[in-house]
Amino acid sequence: MTDIQGLISSLQPEDLALLQERGPGQLLDPDMLDAIDRAAGGPGEGRGYYVVRGSLEPLERRQYYLRDDVATAIFDPVTLEGAAGADA
């Protein structure tokens, strides 16, 4: 089960800013996948927050994107205010 609010709260501010700068439909690069994994609890833990679109093979050419509900939450000002308030 995913905790979208928890993920947003756990992202480093610079990683959240970069996600927002790039937009909801962005292709996630390896550095951003690592940032999401770290925020979710460690290597590979972010897999519930992003999905593969397109071919699954070959592995090194997979393209990862934010899950639609995760992208919606990241770009929703109310969600972000709630996440920021959780740490305060």
C-alpha positions in Angstrom: 0.0 0.0 0.0 1.3 3.4 -0.9 1.4 6.5 1.4 1.4 9.4 -1.1 1.3 12.1 1.6 4.2 10.3 3.4 6.2 10.2 0.2 5.7 13.9 -0.5 6.7 14.8 3.1 9.8 12.6 2.9 11.1 13.9 -0.4 14.0 16.3 -0.2 12.8 19.9 -0.9 15.1 20.1 -4.0 13.7 16.8 -5.3 10.1 17.9 -4.9 10.9 21.2 -6.6 12.5 19.3 -9.5 9.5 17.1 -9.9 7.2 20.1 -9.9 9.5 21.9 -12.4 9.5 19.0 -14.8 5.7 18.5 -14.8 3.3 15.7 -14.1 4.0 13.7 -17.3 7.7 13.6 -17.0 10.0 10.7 -17.7 11.7 9.9 -14.4 15.5 9.7 -14.8 17.6 7.3 -12.6 18.4 10.1 -10.1 14.7 10.9 -9.6 13.9 7.2 -9.2 16.6 7.0 -6.5 15.1 10.1 -4.8 11.6 8.6 -4.8 13.0 5.3 -3.5 14.9 7.1 -0.7 11.7 9.0 0.3 9.7 5.7 0.3 12.2 4.0 2.6 15.2 2.7 0.6 16.3 1.0 -2.6 13.3 -0.2 -4.7 10.7 1.0 -2.1 9.3 3.7 -4.5 8.1 1.2 -7.0 4.5 1.7 -5.9 4.7 5.4 -6.8 5.9 5.1 -10.4 5.0 2.9 -13.3 6.5 1.7 -16.5 4.9 2.9 -19.7 5.7 1.1 -22.9 7.9 -2.0 -23.3 9.2 -3.9 -20.3 12.0 -5.3 -22.3 14.9 -4.7 -22.4 15.2 -3.8 -18.7 17.7 -0.9 -19.3 15.3 0.8 -21.7 12.2 0.9 -19.4 10.6 4.3 -19.1 9.3 5.2 -15.7 6.6 7.8 -14.9 4.8 9.0 -11.8 1.6 7.1 -11.2 -1.3 9.3 -12.1 -2.6 9.7 -8.5 0.9 10.5 -7.2 1.4 13.1 -9.9 -2.0 14.6 -9.1 -1.0 14.9 -5.4 2.4 16.4 -6.1 0.8 19.1 -8.2 -2.2 19.8 -5.9 -1.5 22.9 -3.7 -3.8 21.6 -0.9 -1.9 18.3 -0.8 1.4 20.1 -0.6 0.3 22.5 2.2 -0.8 19.4 4.2 2.6 17.7 3.6 4.5 20.8 4.6 2.4 21.2 7.7 3.1 17.6 8.8 6.8 18.4 9.4 6.2 21.8 11.1 
